[in-house]
Amino acid sequence: MFLNNSFFRRFLPFCLGSFLVIIFSQPAFSQDITISVNWSQQLTNPITEKPLVSTPLHFGLNSYQGNIPGIAGAGGNANYRNGLNAMRPGLVRYHYAGQMKDSTTDKRGWVKNPNTPNFSWDVEKITAAMNGAYPHDPTIMMNLANFPAYLTDGSGVLKQSEYVRYGQFCAELVRILNLKLQKKIKYWEITNELDSKPFYRNNMAEVGKIFAIAAREMRKVDPTIKIGGPAFAQSYNPARIDAFVSTAFPELDFISYHTYSTGSKSDNTSKLWNSAQQSIGGATKYMRTSVKKFTSRPVEYFHNEYNISWSPPDQRMTNYVSAIFDALAVRSILYAGATGATAWNEADGWYGKLGASPSFNRRPASWVFEYLNQGFSGKVLDSISSNSSALVPLAILGEAGGKKSLSLMLVNRSLENVSARLKMVAPQSWALPGASNQKIQLYQVNQNGTSSVPSSTLASTIIRGQAFSVEPNSILFLTVKPD
């Protein structure tokens, strides 16, 4: 058996006490919970009606720092690059609401002279920001957040006479990145949260027209790209969704949308976790309901912003609450049939899985993405908790290099220790207790941070179907595979 990883030894002093409680003490349990995993039963994607599969696209992050030269790119901030390399998000969405601000006065702005008829992309700055960024080679989604100021009426509304010129400007960024710099970016997203703006709020059909014109211009440059939008701020408003899709659908390769669960700092954690576990997946269902009214073409679904609060600062987005929220949200989004998801965001003072520049310290949620991206791509198995209000499972049957693996995430969203027992239905031989050359990894994220559990006792106990303890407000990540 294998249960250790040198990378995590340096975290051991912070977490050892809690692990010893798990392994050797006998805490008071609130309840006994059974987790059943059926190896012969793969869930069905409710959108495609095909077997449900998780991919690296489901464990993605927004890049808020990526627009800045000297952060993500080659020779950039080592703390940032190491943190992202550890999390290895399978999908990275470049997004900054002020993307089209003046590149000389806004450190994340990418447009020269945006208020004049001579506006243009700042190729040098864009190149400096992106060259060498994210060497683990994720799929990239590039968001075209808004409009150059010169093309608007002064209030942020794109002039109708400038729709084509705006489309050509979007196409120019495709030319720069995909042809000149050979970035080969696959996903391109037009606009961001215009449904939250006064003019467009009840006029989303106009956004669909802008989208369709821009998409046609962009395809002239690179017909291989996938184009979508509009990054809905409100994912539960059927009228606005319908209005956009009604005019955008001929060019719509994917639809994108956002959710935040609260604007209040007083909501208890149970309410937040209910939202992540039960409600967040509903956004994809709303999108699917609208899309199928207008087209039978296959459309992809990207839930490409989610987090706890739309009203920061909120300390819960920086501590263990965010870790549990993200774990539950990923599961909900996956079960709803979304193609992919990106949490907001990878690094900043308010929302980030890493903290603010320049230290970019790791927060508990960063390990959730690290472990999910290590082994949670594959067939989504039927997994049931006898009490899903306390302990929530996600079971994945993966395969890499010709070898299969079972990965199990257990989220204890309760305030007390629970006594759990794993029941495996129709297991494969290499996952049975005592299998030869069996490799087991077990990690925990809790209120103190993370580490590998420093004994094979607990992992062996879990595999054998014996009772084991899961501490309050924590997540266990278990992987079993033939060595």
GITA-V335807 format. One record per residue. N is the residue number from 1. SS is DSSP state (~ for helix, > for strand, _ for the rest). PHI is phi in degrees with one decimal (999 if undefined). D_CENTER is the distance of its C-alpha to the mean C-alpha in Angstrom with 2 decimals. Layout:
BEGIN
N,SS,PHI,D_CENTER
N,SS,PHI,D_CENTER
END
This chain:
BEGIN
1,_,999,31.39
2,_,-121.8,28.85
3,_,-142.7,27.12
4,_,-126.8,26.88
5,_,-151.1,24.97
6,~,-60.5,26.59
7,~,-58.8,23.40
8,~,-94.8,23.04
9,~,-62.4,26.74
10,_,-70.3,26.57
11,_,-92.0,24.51
12,~,-58.0,27.10
13,~,-58.4,29.48
14,~,-78.3,27.03
15,~,-121.0,26.20
16,~,-60.6,29.31
17,~,-59.4,31.04
18,~,-67.7,28.40
19,~,-68.7,28.24
20,~,-64.1,32.02
21,~,-61.7,31.94
22,~,-62.2,29.80
23,~,-87.0,32.07
24,~,-112.5,35.55
25,_,-87.5,36.01
26,_,-124.7,36.36
27,_,-70.2,34.45
28,_,-75.9,35.16
29,_,-94.2,32.77
30,_,-78.5,31.88
31,_,-173.1,31.76
32,>,-103.7,31.52
33,>,-129.8,28.51
34,>,-105.6,28.35
35,>,-109.9,25.23
36,>,-102.8,26.21
37,>,-120.0,24.44
38,>,-101.4,26.09
39,>,-68.1,25.92
40,>,-95.6,27.73
41,>,-122.9,25.55
42,>,-92.1,22.33
43,_,-68.6,20.57
44,>,-107.1,20.78
45,_,-69.6,18.18
46,_,-68.1,19.53
47,_,-90.5,19.03
48,_,-88.1,20.44
49,_,61.2,22.63
50,_,-105.9,22.04
51,>,-54.8,20.95
52,_,-79.5,17.34
53,>,-129.8,15.46
54,>,-94.5,12.07
55,_,-133.3,11.18
56,~,-57.3,9.24
57,~,-64.4,7.58
58,~,-81.4,5.76
59,~,-118.3,4.39
60,>,-100.8,3.55
61,>,-139.7,4.71
62,>,-77.7,7.51
63,>,-100.0,10.87
64,_,-93.9,13.39
65,_,-92.2,15.93
66,_,-65.1,16.00
67,_,-73.7,18.68
68,_,-95.0,21.08
69,_,-59.4,23.50
70,_,88.4,23.98
71,_,-112.5,20.50
72,_,-88.3,18.20
73,_,-73.0,21.02
74,_,-55.3,23.76
75,_,76.9,25.80
76,_,-80.3,23.23
77,_,-65.6,22.39
78,~,-64.9,22.51
79,~,-63.7,20.63
80,~,-64.7,17.61
81,~,-63.5,17.89
82,~,-67.0,18.41
83,~,-63.4,15.46
84,~,-69.3,13.04
85,~,-66.2,15.13
86,~,-70.5,14.81
87,~,-72.7,11.03
88,_,47.0,11.14
89,_,-59.3,7.64
90,_,-75.0,8.54
91,>,-134.3,7.44
92,>,-120.9,8.47
93,>,-103.4,9.35
94,>,-76.4,12.63
95,_,-147.7,13.44
96,_,-148.2,16.38
97,_,-60.6,18.43
98,_,-98.6,21.58
99,_,-49.8,20.96
100,_,-96.3,24.39
101,_,-79.8,26.29
102,>,-61.6,29.06
103,_,-69.9,27.90
104,_,-90.0,30.89
105,_,-114.9,30.32
106,_,-115.0,26.54
107,_,-64.8,24.84
108,_,-103.7,21.71
109,_,-70.0,23.89
110,_,-121.1,24.45
111,>,-120.2,27.52
112,>,-84.3,31.16
113,_,50.0,33.59
114,_,-65.6,31.29
115,_,-95.9,34.19
116,_,-122.9,36.73
117,_,-66.9,37.51
118,_,-98.6,36.82
119,_,-59.1,33.07
120,>,-159.0,31.21
121,>,-71.3,28.07
122,_,-85.4,28.52
123,~,-61.5,28.30
124,~,-64.2,29.26
125,~,-68.7,26.60
126,~,-61.6,23.83
127,~,-62.6,25.18
128,~,-65.0,25.40
129,~,-73.5,21.80
130,~,-100.2,20.32
131,_,-63.9,22.85
132,_,81.6,21.78
133,_,-75.7,18.23
134,_,52.2,15.57
135,_,-66.4,18.23
136,_,-75.5,16.06
137,_,64.8,15.82
138,_,-76.1,12.27
139,>,-72.0,12.17
140,>,-107.9,12.50
141,>,-117.5,12.18
142,>,-103.6,14.88
143,>,-92.5,15.21
144,>,-98.4,18.89
145,_,-69.8,18.62
146,_,-158.1,22.25
147,_,-126.0,25.86
148,_,-59.4,28.36
149,~,-56.2,30.63
150,~,-62.6,33.70
151,~,-86.3,32.59
152,>,-103.4,32.14
153,_,-86.8,34.82
154,_,98.6,34.11
155,_,-113.2,31.95
156,_,92.5,28.77
157,_,-94.4,29.91
158,>,-70.7,30.22
159,_,-64.6,33.87
160,~,-59.8,34.56
161,~,-70.1,36.82
162,~,-111.1,33.96
163,~,-58.3,31.47
164,~,-68.3,32.50
165,~,-63.7,32.63
166,~,-62.2,29.09
167,~,-59.2,28.07
168,~,-67.8,30.08
169,~,-68.7,28.40
170,~,-61.4,24.95
171,~,-63.0,26.60
172,~,-65.1,27.96
173,~,-68.6,24.55
174,~,-60.3,23.88
175,~,-62.6,27.28
176,~,-63.3,26.65
177,~,-79.5,23.36
178,~,-89.3,23.90
179,~,-100.0,27.68
180,~,-71.9,28.90
181,_,-92.9,26.24
182,_,57.1,25.20
183,_,-78.6,21.43
184,_,52.5,21.09
185,_,-70.6,17.94
186,_,-85.4,17.10
187,>,-107.9,15.13
188,>,-125.5,16.78
189,>,-117.7,15.92
190,>,-101.5,18.99
191,_,73.4,19.16
192,_,-151.6,16.93
193,_,53.8,17.74
194,~,-66.9,21.39
195,~,-69.7,21.82
196,~,-96.4,21.98
197,_,-93.1,24.87
198,~,-53.3,28.44
199,~,-70.3,29.71
200,~,-88.6,26.86
201,~,-50.6,25.93
202,_,-111.6,28.54
203,_,-142.2,28.89
204,~,-71.8,25.70
205,~,-62.7,27.95
206,~,-68.7,28.85
207,~,-63.4,25.26
208,~,-61.4,25.26
209,~,-67.1,28.43
210,~,-59.3,27.09
211,~,-57.9,24.08
212,~,-62.9,26.46
213,~,-64.9,28.83
214,~,-63.2,26.29
215,~,-61.5,24.76
216,~,-64.3,28.30
217,~,-66.5,29.05
218,~,-67.8,25.96
219,~,-68.8,26.81
220,~,-63.0,30.28
221,~,-83.0,28.90
222,_,-144.2,26.48
223,_,-72.3,26.73
224,_,-87.8,24.12
225,_,-76.3,21.05
226,>,-106.4,18.83
227,>,-122.5,18.92
228,>,-151.3,17.19
229,>,163.1,16.60
230,>,-100.0,17.51
231,>,58.8,14.30
232,>,-58.0,16.01
233,_,-78.6,16.18
234,_,-108.3,17.92
235,_,-91.6,16.38
236,_,-123.2,19.37
237,_,-116.6,22.28
238,~,-56.9,23.75
239,~,-63.0,26.41
240,~,-70.6,24.21
241,~,-63.5,21.88
242,~,-58.1,25.09
243,~,-60.6,26.67
244,~,-65.6,24.01
245,~,-62.7,23.75
246,~,-60.5,27.57
247,~,-109.8,28.03
248,~,-92.2,24.92
249,~,-57.3,24.84
250,~,-62.2,27.19
251,~,-112.8,24.75
252,_,-85.6,21.40
253,_,-89.4,19.32
254,>,-149.8,16.07
255,>,-116.1,15.43
256,>,-127.3,12.62
257,>,-163.2,12.30
258,>,-128.1,11.14
259,>,-144.8,11.91
260,>,-130.2,13.18
261,>,-87.5,15.29
262,>,-159.6,18.29
263,_,-117.4,20.43
264,_,-109.3,22.63
265,_,-88.3,22.84
266,_,-99.1,25.19
267,_,-60.6,23.10
268,_,-74.9,23.35
269,~,-64.1,20.49
270,~,-61.0,21.40
271,~,-65.4,20.81
272,~,-63.4,17.34
273,~,-72.4,16.42
274,~,-62.5,18.20
275,~,-61.7,16.08
276,~,-64.4,12.79
277,~,-79.0,14.62
278,~,-113.1,16.79
279,~,-99.6,16.09
280,_,-60.3,12.49
281,_,-61.6,12.89
282,~,-62.0,15.98
283,~,-61.3,14.45
284,~,-64.4,14.00
285,~,-64.2,17.55
286,~,-61.4,18.93
287,~,-63.1,17.72
288,~,-63.0,19.18
289,~,-58.8,22.37
290,~,-73.2,22.95
291,~,-58.7,22.24
292,~,-71.7,24.64
293,~,-71.6,27.36
294,~,-114.9,27.63
295,_,-153.7,26.76
296,_,-101.3,26.75
297,_,-63.2,24.97
298,_,-68.0,21.77
299,_,-120.3,18.89
300,>,-91.3,15.21
301,>,-126.2,12.68
302,>,-122.0,9.43
303,>,-87.5,7.89
304,>,-104.1,6.75
305,>,-153.3,7.45
306,>,-157.2,7.74
307,>,-170.1,9.69
308,>,-72.7,13.15
309,>,-124.8,15.69
310,_,-91.7,16.67
311,_,-130.1,19.70
312,_,-75.8,19.22
313,_,-76.6,20.46
314,_,-141.9,19.38
315,~,-57.6,19.78
316,~,-64.4,17.62
317,~,-80.4,14.44
318,~,-117.8,15.92
319,_,-124.1,17.24
320,~,-62.6,16.87
321,~,-60.0,16.22
322,~,-65.8,12.72
323,~,-61.4,12.24
324,~,-68.8,13.57
325,~,-57.7,11.84
326,~,-64.8,8.27
327,~,-61.7,9.89
328,~,-69.6,11.54
329,~,-66.2,8.90
330,~,-56.9,6.93
331,~,-62.1,10.57
332,~,-63.4,11.61
333,~,-64.9,9.29
334,~,-62.6,10.29
335,~,-62.7,13.83
336,_,-77.0,14.07
337,_,97.0,13.92
338,_,-62.6,11.06
339,_,-71.8,10.92
340,>,-166.1,7.25
341,>,-153.5,4.08
342,>,-135.1,2.80
343,>,-71.6,3.99
344,_,-103.0,7.61
345,_,-140.3,8.60
346,_,-78.5,9.51
347,>,-165.5,13.13
348,_,-174.5,15.70
349,_,-72.5,18.20
350,_,-102.6,16.69
351,_,-108.0,12.91
352,_,-66.8,11.94
353,_,-72.2,10.87
354,>,-108.1,13.99
355,_,-77.2,16.98
356,_,-79.5,19.02
357,_,-66.6,20.99
358,_,-96.6,23.01
359,_,-76.1,22.38
360,_,47.2,18.56
361,_,-63.6,19.08
362,>,-79.3,16.56
363,_,-104.8,15.51
364,~,-51.5,15.03
365,~,-63.9,11.25
366,~,-62.6,11.24
367,~,-75.7,12.98
368,~,-59.0,10.65
369,~,-70.6,8.19
370,~,-61.8,11.55
371,~,-71.8,12.98
372,~,-63.1,10.37
373,~,-78.4,10.51
374,~,-78.8,14.25
375,~,-156.9,15.24
376,_,-110.0,13.11
377,_,-103.2,13.41
378,>,150.7,16.37
379,>,-72.3,18.26
380,>,-87.5,17.02
381,>,-88.0,20.19
382,>,-69.0,21.90
383,>,-133.1,21.55
384,>,-129.7,23.30
385,>,-102.0,23.93
386,_,-71.8,27.35
387,_,-150.8,25.89
388,_,-79.0,22.27
389,_,-82.5,22.85
390,_,-116.5,23.19
391,>,-126.2,21.54
392,>,-117.7,18.56
393,>,-103.8,18.07
394,>,-138.5,15.73
395,>,-120.5,17.83
396,>,-128.2,17.13
397,>,-101.8,20.03
398,>,-106.3,19.15
399,>,-151.4,21.48
400,>,-146.5,21.72
401,_,61.0,25.00
402,_,80.0,26.86
403,>,-114.2,26.03
404,>,-88.5,24.23
405,>,-151.3,22.25
406,>,-111.9,21.37
407,>,-117.6,18.31
408,>,-128.5,18.34
409,>,-104.8,16.12
410,>,-122.3,18.30
411,>,-106.1,17.23
412,>,-90.4,20.37
413,_,-94.4,19.66
414,_,-97.8,23.42
415,_,-94.0,25.65
416,_,-133.7,27.88
417,_,-61.9,28.22
418,>,-121.7,27.98
419,>,-97.5,29.93
420,>,-111.8,27.93
421,>,-143.8,29.22
422,>,-93.0,27.50
423,>,-114.1,29.27
424,>,-100.3,28.49
425,>,-95.0,29.96
426,_,51.2,31.25
427,_,-72.2,29.72
428,_,-82.2,30.20
429,~,-58.5,32.98
430,~,-71.2,31.06
431,~,-99.0,29.01
432,_,-78.4,32.22
433,_,-57.8,33.74
434,_,82.9,35.95
435,_,-61.5,34.64
436,_,-73.0,35.87
437,_,54.1,33.66
438,>,-88.2,30.70
439,>,-115.2,27.82
440,>,-127.5,25.80
441,>,-121.3,23.06
442,>,-139.9,22.24
443,>,-125.7,20.08
444,>,-132.7,19.69
445,>,-114.6,17.66
446,>,-137.3,19.94
447,_,-69.4,21.23
448,_,-98.9,22.68
449,>,143.7,19.98
450,>,-156.1,19.76
451,>,-172.9,22.04
452,>,-74.8,23.23
453,_,-72.1,25.75
454,_,-83.1,29.11
455,_,-162.4,30.98
456,~,-80.7,30.86
457,~,-58.6,32.48
458,~,-66.6,29.48
459,~,-61.2,27.72
460,~,-63.3,31.05
461,~,-60.5,31.57
462,~,-62.7,28.32
463,~,-61.6,29.12
464,_,-79.0,32.66
465,_,77.7,31.67
466,_,-89.4,33.23
467,_,-67.5,32.16
468,>,-142.5,29.84
469,>,-97.9,28.59
470,>,-120.6,25.09
471,_,-73.9,25.35
472,_,-59.3,24.21
473,_,49.9,20.74
474,>,-141.7,19.46
475,>,-133.3,17.30
476,>,-104.7,18.93
477,>,-122.3,17.49
478,>,-115.6,20.33
479,>,-127.9,20.77
480,>,-123.6,24.14
481,>,-156.1,25.40
482,>,-68.7,28.79
483,_,-75.2,29.66
END
